[in-house]
Amino acid sequence: NIVDCPPNKYSIDDIMEEIAIFKPNLVGVACITSLVNVVEEITKLIQKKYLGIVTLIGGPHVNVAAEDAIRQTNANIAIKGETEITIIDVVKNLDSYKNKHQIVIGEKVKDLNALPMPARHLLNMDKYTALPNTYKEYPDVGHVITSRGCPFTCTFCADANSGYRQRSVDNVLEEIKLLQKRYNVKEIAFWDDILPLNKKWTMEFCRRIVEEGIKIHWSCYCRVDLLDEELVMAMKFAGCWNVFLGLESGDQEILNNIKKRTTLDQIREKIKLLKKVGIETRGSFVLGLPGETPEKARKTVDFAIELEPDYAQFTLATPFPATELYNTYEKWGRMDKSYNKYNEWTPVFVPYGYRDANELSKMHREAFRRFYFRPKYVFGRIKKLRSPRELKRYIMGLRMVLGFV
């Protein structure tokens, strides 16, 4: 059984009710840094109400702070790393894991093709859709990951320098066809850190979509330095309509500080290329990075306005445990280590160039206001309207922006 709380609006009481009905031997809880306190409440309540159930935690926070996580949550087991292979041994030998508070190192899956398709049949797929800037026409979006890891070294990223593996083109196409047939999916959102990292793979993927007549819109994440005209044209022809780009800053010194290994001119060139072939762009910018001041933050907003991506996202630098920024933060600024605030929207890291967290929060709101409330941007979006469906999408997006500001 899978209990996915957000789409079902489940409280902890609802989780306990599901456990009472299902009567499991093992409950695993996904643990991200900002919700470790909630995971603690869940695991300790399970142990109090249901003696004999083994509790297991895993996920991003366990991967970087396993000792702290298992101590705080009192879980029986913490799997650090990938779980798919290791959890089989845990399930088969559950008795040997009872009453032990131990950290198990998860074995890395070398061949991603060996994994079965996601168990979507255990979920009510009608409850899943996409954010308004991540679907083209229909909110019937399938979510797919073709690879794991990232070889790049951005200092603020929890997945930096983590190696790279990718499923075969055949394996990915099988999942897309399954989503179309079983769930009537019309678009795919790829959640890889960098989908087109392997150009040869991406070119083959695009060619096969066209040759097999697979009618699908799709979007992905990418770095600007990996894009060239041949690749972008192939992606467009195969149904790619939107690319999410980690641009981060409009100041070259800050890009160098975070080891981004891109330049402002590269960014300008590749945004221009994507626009030329008709692929929409989402630009991701991070405020409060090492070396930033309010003046440099405004340079980033000015840069975003100059580039004119279809959408701009402004998050706040959040030094997650085990990232290079977390380990070196004292060189660059002050940090609040209250993990429940680690959501990328709360100023937990404040560079020395800012007076305090409040000044950084104001800058964050200013970035959204300056980018989205320009007459040029508003009228530009209106000119692109083609259907009532798109109007609804814009209204949903406006509500989100108003929430940020």
KASUL-V474135 format. One line per field, one symbol per residue. psi: psi as a letter, one per 30 degrees, with the letter a starting at -180 (. if undefined). burial: I if it has 16 or more other ideal C-beta (glycine too) atoms within 10 Angstrom, else O. A space follows every 10 residues. Layout:
# KASUL-V474135
psi=???
burial=???
This chain:
# KASUL-V474135
psi=kkjjeeffhk leeeeeeeee efilfkkkkk jlefgeeeee eeeeeeeefi kfkkkklaae eeefheeeee eefglekkjj akfeeefeee efheeffkgk ilkkjkkkje jfffkllkif fgljfffkbl lfggkeekgi kkkkkflklk flhkffkfgk hglkkkllee eeeeeeeeee eeghkflkjk gkejegejee eeeeeeeeee eghjjkklll klkeffklee eeeeeefggk fkkkkjeelg keeeeeeghe hlleeeeeee eeeeeefgkl kkkkkklglk fkleeeeeee eeeeeeehle kkkjlkkjik kfleeefgef ffakkkgjff figgfkifkj lffkeaeeee eeeeeeeeee efgkeeeeee eeffkfleee eeeeeeeeee eeee.
burial=OOIOOOOOOO OOOOIOOIIO OOOOOOIIIO IIIIIIOIII OIIOOIIOOO OOIIIIIIII IIIIIIOOII OIIOIIIIII IIIOOIIOOI OOOOOOIOOO OOOIOIIOIO OIOOOOOOOI OOOOIOOIOI OIIIIIOOII IIIIIIIIII OIOIIIIIII OOOOOIIOIO IIIOIIOOII OOOOIIIIII OIIIIIIIOO IIIOIIOOIO OOOIOIIIII IIIIOIIOOO IIOIIIOIII IIIIIIIIII IOOIIOIIOI OIOIOIIOOI IOIIOOOOII IIIIIIIIII IIOIOIIIII IOIIIOIIII IIIIIIIIII IOIIIIOOIO OIIOIOOOIO IIOOIIIIII IOIIOOIOOI IOIIOIIIOI IIOOOOIOOO IOOOOOOOOO OOIIOOIOOO OOOOO
